[in-house]
Amino acid sequence: MLRLDDGKTRLLFSGDLVEFGATPYTGDAYLREWPATLDKLAALTPAALVPGRGAALTTPAEVAEGLSGTRAFIKTMYESVRDARAAGKSLKEAYDETYARLKPQFGHWVIFDHCLPFDISRAYDESGGLDDPRIWTAERDAEMWQSMASPA
């Protein structure tokens, strides 16, 4: 039970916009817009937050931690992939570099290895000018995995 001293309920259900100790799935996201969306959530000054995955955040300090962790993951991941793509690197090369960059800070998060291929694929698309996410099909899924398995 959550009891707030001010008598007002400021509980935010963020869905997958905020994760806590879990890797965000961003395969169908708008990555460049996500940090600003997190800023708008923070401006609501929630006293508590229920993330898409992870423990409920029951204090303003925990809420801030959840927002900042999600923001750091999204920004670091997107910027790494964007930079790799700008340097002419393949999806596989962008994946390898980004994985190595994220692993020390976020590798302990739940579903890190599972989500990252989809996240990096979306970031690769968006940083290459595909603003709207592509629909995931069985064919696209197979294509992504084949690209990730091929030598850099």
C-alpha positions in Angstrom: 0.0 0.0 0.0 1.2 3.5 -0.9 0.4 6.2 1.6 1.3 9.8 0.7 1.7 12.3 3.4 0.2 15.2 1.4 -3.1 13.4 1.0 -2.9 13.5 -2.8 -2.3 10.5 -4.9 0.4 11.2 -7.4 1.0 7.7 -8.6 2.1 7.4 -12.2 1.7 4.2 -14.3 4.3 4.8 -17.0 4.0 1.5 -18.9 7.2 0.7 -20.8 8.3 4.3 -21.0 10.1 3.7 -17.8 11.8 0.5 -16.7 13.6 -0.1 -13.5 16.4 -2.6 -13.5 15.1 -3.9 -16.8 16.2 -3.2 -20.3 13.6 -1.2 -22.3 12.3 -2.8 -25.5 12.5 -0.1 -28.2 12.0 -2.1 -31.4 9.0 0.1 -32.2 9.9 3.3 -30.5 10.6 6.8 -31.4 14.1 7.0 -29.8 14.9 10.7 -30.4 11.6 11.7 -28.7 11.8 9.4 -25.8 14.1 11.5 -23.5 11.8 14.5 -23.9 8.8 12.3 -23.0 10.6 11.2 -19.9 11.1 14.9 -19.0 7.4 15.4 -19.4 6.7 12.5 -17.0 9.2 14.0 -14.5 7.4 17.4 -14.7 4.3 15.7 -13.4 6.3 15.2 -10.1 4.9 11.8 -9.3 5.5 10.7 -5.8 5.5 7.1 -6.9 5.7 5.3 -10.3 4.8 1.9 -11.5 7.2 1.1 -14.4 6.7 -1.3 -17.2 9.1 -3.7 -15.7 10.8 -3.8 -12.3 9.8 -2.9 -8.8 7.3 -0.1 -8.1 9.1 3.1 -7.3 7.6 4.3 -4.0 9.6 7.5 -3.3 10.4 10.6 -5.3 14.1 9.6 -5.2 13.3 6.2 -6.6 11.1 7.8 -9.3 14.0 10.0 -10.3 16.3 7.0 -10.4 14.0 5.1 -12.7 13.6 8.1 -15.0 17.3 8.8 -15.1 18.3 5.2 -15.6 15.9 4.8 -18.5 17.0 8.1 -20.0 20.6 7.1 -19.8 20.0 3.8 -21.5 18.0 5.3 -24.3 20.4 8.2 -25.0 23.6 6.1 -24.7 22.2 3.3 -26.9 20.8 5.7 -29.6 23.9 7.9 -29.7 26.2 4.9 -30.0 24.3 3.4 -32.9 23.9 6.8 -34.6 27.6 7.4 -34.4 28.4 3.9 -35.8 25.9 4.4 -38.7 27.3 7.9 -39.4 30.8 6.2 -39.7 29.4 3.9 -42.3 29.3 0.8 -40.1 27.0 -2.2 -40.6 24.2 -3.2 -38.3 26.5 -5.9 -36.9 29.3 -3.5 -36.2 26.9 -1.0 -34.6 25.5 -3.9 -32.5 29.0 -5.1 -31.4 30.2 -1.6 -30.5 27.0 -0.6 -28.7 26.7 -3.9 -26.8 30.3 -3.4 -25.5 29.5 0.2 -24.5 26.2 -0.6 -22.7 27.2 -3.9 -21.0 29.3 -2.5 -18.1 26.5 -0.1 -17.0 23.3 -1.9 -18.0 24.3 -5.6 -18.6 22.9 -6.7 -15.3 19.4 -5.4 -16.2 16.7 -8.0 -16.8 16.3 -9.0 -20.5 19.4 -7.1 -21.6 20.6 -9.7 -24.1 17.1 -10.3 -25.3 16.0 -6.7 -26.0 19.3 -5.3 -27.3 19.2 -6.7 -30.9 15.7 -5.2 -31.4 16.7 -1.9 -29.7 19.8 -1.5 -31.8 18.0 -2.5 -35.0 15.4 0.2 -34.4 18.1 2.8 -33.5 19.9 1.8 -36.7 16.8 2.4 -38.8 15.9 5.7 -37.0 19.4 7.1 -37.3 19.3 6.2 -41.0 16.2 8.3 -41.7 13.4 5.7 -41.1 11.5 7.9 -38.7 8.6 5.5 -38.2 9.1 2.0 -36.9 8.8 -0.8 -39.3 6.4 -3.6 -38.5 8.1 -6.7 -37.1 7.4 -9.7 -39.3 8.8 -13.2 -39.3 10.9 -12.2 -42.4 12.2 -9.0 -40.8 13.0 -10.9 -37.6 15.0 -13.5 -39.6 16.7 -10.7 -41.6 17.8 -9.0 -38.4 19.2 -12.1 -36.8 21.1 -13.0 -40.0 22.6 -9.5 -40.1 23.6 -9.8 -36.5 25.3 -13.2 -37.1 27.2 -12.1 -40.1 30.9 -11.1 -39.7 31.5 -7.4 -39.3 
